[in-house]
Amino acid sequence: MIWESWDAFWAMGGYGPYVWGSYGVVLLCIAIEIFSARAAQGETDHDATS
């Protein structure tokens, strides 16, 4: 799809808040998953060395 301007791209035909909000929620969930997995791995490594 060809956009007339960057503003039109970000607006996504009026659905921009839903589109970009969805991307934001997904990125937040992925970040939480990565941090929680690293924390759990750290706890497991700590338990194995004790």
TIMI-2910 file (N, C-alpha, C, CB; in pm, 1 decimal, decimal comma, always signed):
<rs>
+----------+----------+----------+----------+----------+----------+----------+----------+----------+----------+----------+----------+------+
!      n_x !      n_y !      n_z !     ca_x !     ca_y !     ca_z !      c_x !      c_y !      c_z !     cb_x !     cb_y !     cb_z ! resn !
+----------+----------+----------+----------+----------+----------+----------+----------+----------+----------+----------+----------+------+
!    +84,3 !   -117,3 !     +0,0 !     +0,0 !     +0,0 !     +0,0 !    +89,1 !   +123,9 !     +0,0 !    -96,1 !     -0,4 !   +121,8 !  Met !
!    +55,7 !   +221,4 !    -77,5 !   +133,9 !   +343,4 !    -88,4 !    +66,5 !   +451,8 !     -5,1 !   +148,9 !   +387,7 !   -236,9 !  Ile !
!   +144,7 !   +513,7 !    +83,1 !    +92,9 !   +618,6 !   +169,9 !   +129,9 !   +754,0 !   +112,4 !   +147,1 !   +603,6 !   +313,7 !  Trp !
!    +41,2 !   +849,3 !   +131,4 !    +63,8 !   +984,7 !    +80,3 !   +168,4 !  +1060,0 !   +160,8 !    -65,9 !  +1062,7 !    +80,3 !  Glu !
!   +179,1 !  +1027,9 !   +289,0 !   +273,9 !  +1095,5 !   +376,7 !   +300,5 !  +1005,7 !   +497,3 !   +220,0 !  +1235,5 !   +421,3 !  Ser !
!   +398,3 !  +1046,5 !   +577,3 !   +426,1 !   +971,9 !   +699,7 !   +309,2 !   +982,1 !   +796,7 !   +554,6 !  +1023,2 !   +765,8 !  Trp !
!   +242,0 !  +1095,9 !   +797,7 !   +124,3 !  +1110,5 !   +885,3 !    +15,8 !  +1010,6 !   +847,8 !    +68,2 !  +1253,9 !   +877,5 !  Asp !
!     -5,1 !   +992,7 !   +718,2 !   -104,3 !   +895,1 !   +672,8 !    -62,0 !   +753,8 !   +710,8 !   -124,6 !   +905,3 !   +520,7 !  Ala !
!    +68,5 !   +726,4 !   +701,9 !   +119,0 !   +595,0 !   +741,9 !    +90,9 !   +568,6 !   +888,6 !   +269,1 !   +584,2 !   +714,6 !  Phe !
!   +125,0 !   +665,0 !   +974,3 !   +104,1 !   +645,7 !  +1118,2 !    -43,3 !   +639,1 !  +1153,6 !   +170,4 !   +757,6 !  +1196,4 !  Trp !
!   -129,0 !   +709,5 !  +1079,1 !   -272,8 !   +708,8 !  +1106,8 !   -337,6 !   +578,2 !  +1062,0 !   -340,8 !   +827,0 !  +1037,5 !  Ala !
!   -279,7 !   +511,0 !   +962,7 !   -330,4 !   +381,8 !   +912,7 !   -479,2 !   +388,2 !   +878,5 !   -306,3 !   +271,7 !  +1016,6 !  Met !
!   -517,6 !   +491,8 !   +811,7 !   -657,3 !   +503,3 !   +769,8 !   -754,6 !   +514,8 !   +885,6 !   -694,5 !   +385,5 !   +686,1 !  Gly !
!   -710,0 !   +569,4 !   +996,1 !   -795,3 !   +585,8 !  +1113,3 !   -781,3 !   +473,5 !  +1214,8 !   -937,8 !   +595,7 !  +1070,5 !  Gly !
!   -709,2 !   +368,0 !  +1177,7 !   -691,4 !   +253,6 !  +1266,9 !   -555,3 !   +252,9 !  +1334,5 !   -710,2 !   +125,2 !  +1190,5 !  Tyr !
!   -480,9 !   +360,0 !  +1320,9 !   -346,8 !   +369,4 !  +1377,6 !   -338,4 !   +336,0 !  +1525,3 !   -294,2 !   +505,3 !  +1356,5 !  Gly !
!   -425,1 !   +392,5 !  +1609,7 !   -415,3 !   +360,2 !  +1752,4 !   -431,2 !   +210,7 !  +1780,7 !   -520,1 !   +437,5 !  +1829,6 !  Pro !
!   -515,9 !   +143,8 !  +1706,1 !   -535,1 !     +0,3 !  +1726,5 !   -414,3 !    -78,2 !  +1676,2 !   -662,8 !    -47,5 !  +1655,4 !  Tyr !
!   -365,5 !    -41,0 !  +1558,3 !   -250,8 !   -110,3 !  +1499,3 !   -127,3 !    -91,7 !  +1585,0 !   -224,3 !    -59,9 !  +1357,1 !  Val !
!    -90,8 !    +31,7 !  +1613,0 !    +30,9 !    +58,6 !  +1687,4 !    +17,3 !    +18,2 !  +1833,5 !    +67,1 !   +205,3 !  +1677,1 !  Trp !
!   -102,8 !    +30,0 !  +1887,2 !   -126,4 !    -18,3 !  +2023,4 !   -106,6 !   -168,7 !  +2033,3 !   -267,1 !    +18,5 !  +2069,3 !  Gly !
!   -151,4 !   -240,8 !  +1930,6 !   -132,6 !   -386,2 !  +1927,7 !    +15,2 !   -421,9 !  +1919,9 !   -207,9 !   -447,8 !  +1809,0 !  Ser !
!    +88,3 !   -350,9 !  +1835,5 !   +232,2 !   -374,5 !  +1828,3 !   +298,0 !   -346,9 !  +1964,2 !   +295,9 !   -286,2 !  +1718,6 !  Tyr !
!   +255,8 !   -240,9 !  +2028,8 !   +312,5 !   -206,6 !  +2159,1 !   +285,6 !   -313,4 !  +2263,5 !   +257,3 !    -74,5 !  +2206,5 !  Gly !
!   +163,4 !   -365,1 !  +2265,9 !   +128,9 !   -469,8 !  +2362,7 !   +210,1 !   -595,8 !  +2336,6 !    -21,8 !   -501,8 !  +2357,0 !  Val !
!   +223,7 !   -632,9 !  +2210,2 !   +302,0 !   -752,3 !  +2176,1 !   +447,9 !   -734,3 !  +2216,4 !   +292,1 !   -782,6 !  +2025,3 !  Val !
!   +506,4 !   -619,8 !  +2185,6 !   +645,7 !   -595,4 !  +2224,3 !   +663,1 !   -595,9 !  +2376,0 !   +693,7 !   -462,0 !  +2167,1 !  Leu !
!   +566,0 !   -540,4 !  +2447,3 !   +571,1 !   -542,0 !  +2593,1 !   +565,7 !   -685,1 !  +2645,5 !   +455,7 !   -459,5 !  +2652,0 !  Leu !
!   +477,5 !   -766,4 !  +2591,0 !   +466,9 !   -906,8 !  +2633,7 !   +595,2 !   -983,4 !  +2604,3 !   +348,4 !   -975,1 !  +2564,1 !  Cys !
!   +654,5 !   -959,1 !  +2488,0 !   +780,0 !  -1025,6 !  +2454,1 !   +890,3 !   -982,9 !  +2549,9 !   +820,3 !   -994,7 !  +2309,1 !  Ile !
!   +897,5 !   -854,4 !  +2581,9 !   +999,2 !   -805,3 !  +2674,8 !   +980,2 !   -867,0 !  +2812,9 !   +994,3 !   -652,0 !  +2683,9 !  Ala !
!   +856,9 !   -874,6 !  +2860,6 !   +829,7 !   -936,2 !  +2990,9 !   +870,1 !  -1082,9 !  +2989,5 !   +680,5 !   -922,4 !  +3028,0 !  Ile !
!   +839,4 !  -1152,3 !  +2880,8 !   +876,0 !  -1293,7 !  +2868,6 !  +1027,3 !  -1312,2 !  +2872,8 !   +819,8 !  -1352,3 !  +2738,6 !  Glu !
!  +1100,2 !  -1227,3 !  +2801,7 !  +1246,8 !  -1236,8 !  +2800,2 !  +1303,5 !  -1211,9 !  +2939,8 !  +1306,9 !  -1136,0 !  +2699,4 !  Ile !
!  +1256,8 !  -1106,6 !  +3006,1 !  +1308,2 !  -1075,6 !  +3138,7 !  +1272,5 !  -1183,6 !  +3240,2 !  +1254,9 !   -941,5 !  +3185,0 !  Phe !
!  +1150,8 !  -1236,8 !  +3233,1 !  +1113,1 !  -1341,3 !  +3328,0 !  +1188,6 !  -1470,9 !  +3301,1 !   +962,7 !  -1366,4 !  +3322,0 !  Ser !
!  +1215,2 !  -1502,5 !  +3173,7 !  +1292,5 !  -1622,2 !  +3141,9 !  +1435,4 !  -1608,4 !  +3190,6 !  +1290,5 !  -1649,3 !  +2991,6 !  Ala !
!  +1494,4 !  -1490,1 !  +3173,2 !  +1631,4 !  -1468,0 !  +3221,6 !  +1637,7 !  -1475,5 !  +3373,8 !  +1684,0 !  -1331,8 !  +3173,6 !  Arg !
!  +1536,3 !  -1421,8 !  +3439,6 !  +1533,4 !  -1427,3 !  +3585,6 !  +1520,3 !  -1571,5 !  +3633,4 !  +1417,7 !  -1342,1 !  +3640,7 !  Ala !
!  +1435,2 !  -1648,6 !  +3567,7 !  +1417,7 !  -1788,4 !  +3605,8 !  +1544,8 !  -1867,9 !  +3578,3 !  +1298,9 !  -1850,2 !  +3530,6 !  Ala !
!  +1613,3 !  -1838,6 !  +3469,8 !  +1738,5 !  -1906,3 !  +3437,0 !  +1845,4 !  -1871,7 !  +3540,4 !  +1785,9 !  -1867,5 !  +3295,2 !  Gln !
!  +1847,1 !  -1746,2 !  +3582,6 !  +1942,2 !  -1705,1 !  +3684,9 !  +1918,5 !  -1776,8 !  +3816,4 !  +1934,9 !  -1555,9 !  +3706,0 !  Gly !
!  +1791,4 !  -1793,4 !  +3852,6 !  +1758,4 !  -1865,9 !  +3975,9 !  +1798,9 !  -2012,0 !  +3964,0 !  +1607,9 !  -1855,0 !  +4007,2 !  Glu !
!  +1777,6 !  -2071,5 !  +3847,2 !  +1813,2 !  -2211,2 !  +3826,9 !  +1964,7 !  -2228,3 !  +3831,8 !  +1757,5 !  -2262,4 !  +3692,9 !  Thr !
!  +2038,4 !  -2136,7 !  +3768,4 !  +2184,3 !  -2143,3 !  +3773,1 !  +2234,6 !  -2124,9 !  +3914,2 !  +2246,0 !  -2038,4 !  +3682,0 !  Asp !
!  +2171,5 !  -2037,6 !  +3990,0 !  +2212,5 !  -2012,5 !  +4127,2 !  +2186,5 !  -2137,2 !  +4212,8 !  +2137,6 !  -1889,7 !  +4184,9 !  His !
!  +2072,7 !  -2203,2 !  +4193,2 !  +2039,0 !  -2324,0 !  +4269,5 !  +2135,4 !  -2438,3 !  +4234,9 !  +1892,7 !  -2366,9 !  +4241,2 !  Asp !
!  +2177,8 !  -2446,3 !  +4110,7 !  +2266,0 !  -2555,5 !  +4068,1 !  +2406,0 !  -2541,3 !  +4127,4 !  +2274,6 !  -2560,0 !  +3915,3 !  Ala !
!  +2449,2 !  -2419,2 !  +4152,7 !  +2583,5 !  -2398,5 !  +4207,4 !  +2584,7 !  -2405,2 !  +4359,0 !  +2638,7 !  -2265,0 !  +4161,8 !  Thr !
!  +2470,0 !  -2404,8 !  +4421,6 !  +2463,6 !  -2407,7 !  +4569,2 !  +2477,3 !  -2547,7 !  +4623,0 !  +2333,0 !  -2347,5 !  +4618,3 !  Ser !
+----------+----------+----------+----------+----------+----------+----------+----------+----------+----------+----------+----------+------+
</rs>
